Amino acid sequence: MGNSMPSKISISDKTIHTIAYFLLTLSWLLTYKNKASKLKISILIIVLIFFYGIIIEVLQGIVTNYRQPEINDLIANLVGILLAFTIFKMVLQKKLLK
């Protein structure tokens, strides 16, 4: 019986983007949980983080010559952002603000 575990686990770049932006958004929403309960503040957090992602994508195309911006990265970022927002609003916010 040999080792059946793969020597390297491959995770999609887009999955990493989604997880990173999920964690970034959730951490901001939790940091400002009392204010984030107001929809305006939550939307502001979402917009700021999304624009941060746009700036990073543009800069990697300008500052480096080995990376280029990808629209699919922005989509993956947005998926992570919206997933965090949904979980925060539907699950965590109710428990945290009791």
C-alpha positions as CSV (number, residue, x, y, z in Angstrom):
1,M,0.0,0.0,0.0
2,G,1.6,3.2,-1.2
3,N,0.7,6.7,-0.2
4,S,-2.5,7.5,-2.0
5,M,-2.4,11.2,-1.0
6,P,-1.4,13.6,-3.7
7,S,2.0,15.2,-3.0
8,K,0.6,18.6,-4.0
9,I,-2.9,19.9,-3.6
10,S,-3.8,22.2,-6.4
11,I,-6.2,25.0,-5.6
12,S,-7.6,27.2,-8.4
13,D,-6.4,30.8,-8.5
14,K,-10.0,31.9,-8.6
15,T,-10.8,29.9,-5.5
16,I,-8.0,31.7,-3.7
17,H,-9.4,35.0,-4.8
18,T,-12.9,34.0,-3.6
19,I,-11.6,32.9,-0.2
20,A,-9.3,35.9,0.3
21,Y,-12.1,38.4,-0.5
22,F,-14.6,36.4,1.6
23,L,-12.2,36.7,4.6
24,L,-11.4,40.3,4.0
25,T,-15.0,41.3,3.7
26,L,-16.2,39.2,6.7
27,S,-13.4,40.7,8.8
28,W,-14.5,44.2,8.0
29,L,-18.2,43.4,8.6
30,L,-17.3,41.9,11.9
31,T,-15.1,44.7,12.9
32,Y,-17.9,47.2,12.2
33,K,-20.7,44.8,13.2
34,N,-22.8,47.4,15.1
35,K,-22.6,49.9,12.2
36,A,-22.6,47.2,9.5
37,S,-26.1,46.2,10.6
38,K,-27.2,49.3,8.7
39,L,-27.4,48.5,5.0
40,K,-25.6,51.7,3.9
41,I,-22.5,50.9,5.9
42,S,-22.5,47.3,4.6
43,I,-22.8,48.5,1.0
44,L,-20.0,51.0,1.6
45,I,-17.7,48.2,2.9
46,I,-18.6,46.0,-0.1
47,V,-18.0,48.8,-2.6
48,L,-14.6,49.8,-1.0
49,I,-13.4,46.3,-1.0
50,F,-14.5,45.7,-4.6
51,F,-12.7,48.9,-5.7
52,Y,-9.6,47.8,-3.8
53,G,-9.7,44.6,-5.9
54,I,-10.0,46.7,-9.1
55,I,-7.0,48.8,-8.1
56,I,-4.9,45.7,-7.3
57,E,-5.8,44.2,-10.7
58,V,-4.9,47.3,-12.6
59,L,-1.7,47.8,-10.7
60,Q,-0.5,44.3,-11.3
61,G,-0.8,45.0,-15.0
62,I,1.0,48.3,-14.7
63,V,3.7,47.6,-12.1
64,T,4.7,44.1,-13.1
65,N,5.6,42.6,-16.5
66,Y,4.8,39.0,-15.4
67,R,1.2,39.5,-14.3
68,Q,-1.8,40.9,-16.0
69,P,-5.3,42.0,-14.9
70,E,-8.1,39.4,-15.4
71,I,-11.8,40.1,-15.3
72,N,-12.3,36.6,-13.9
73,D,-10.3,37.6,-10.8
74,L,-12.7,40.5,-10.3
75,I,-15.6,38.1,-10.6
76,A,-14.1,35.7,-8.1
77,N,-13.4,38.6,-5.7
78,L,-17.1,39.7,-6.0
79,V,-18.3,36.1,-5.3
80,G,-16.2,36.1,-2.1
81,I,-17.5,39.6,-1.1
82,L,-21.2,38.7,-1.7
83,L,-20.8,35.4,0.0
84,A,-19.4,37.0,3.1
85,F,-22.1,39.7,3.1
86,T,-24.8,37.0,2.8
87,I,-23.5,35.0,5.6
88,F,-23.0,38.0,7.8
89,K,-26.6,39.3,7.2
90,M,-28.4,35.9,7.4
91,V,-26.4,34.2,10.1
92,L,-23.8,36.1,12.0
93,Q,-25.5,39.5,12.5
94,K,-28.5,37.9,14.2
95,K,-26.2,36.1,16.7
96,L,-23.8,38.9,17.3
97,L,-26.3,41.7,17.9
98,K,-28.5,39.8,20.5
